[in-house]
């Protein structure tokens, strides 16, 4: 997602971090629907017996992110509550299958467009 503030652009990058006790492992969203499960076809593949082959999906919309459990055997939990579908927000903890921990984060990158403005001014001379 991208927006502009003055002469700066703001780029929001949604990510899931696998928290397993070591260094968190990031997964950056690259599609409008992120599939989560044990299946090799899942975009975020989780190797755990408690995770179903096609466990859950995250749908990316212009105004937010929705997590759907796909009828998994062991359920999907968000911040300690079992869900079938819910809006997820920055900082939420997602637990597919009741064992693995994922944290949903939105990283914001602010950049200046000043270099583009300087190039345009130089061309106008």
ABEGO torsion letter per residue (X at the ends): XBBBBEABBBBBBBBBBBBAGBBBBBBBBABABBBBEABAABABBBBBAABBABABBBBBBAAEBBBBBAGBAAEBBBGGBBBABBBBBBGBBBBBGGABBBBBBBBBBBBBAAAAAAAAAAAAX
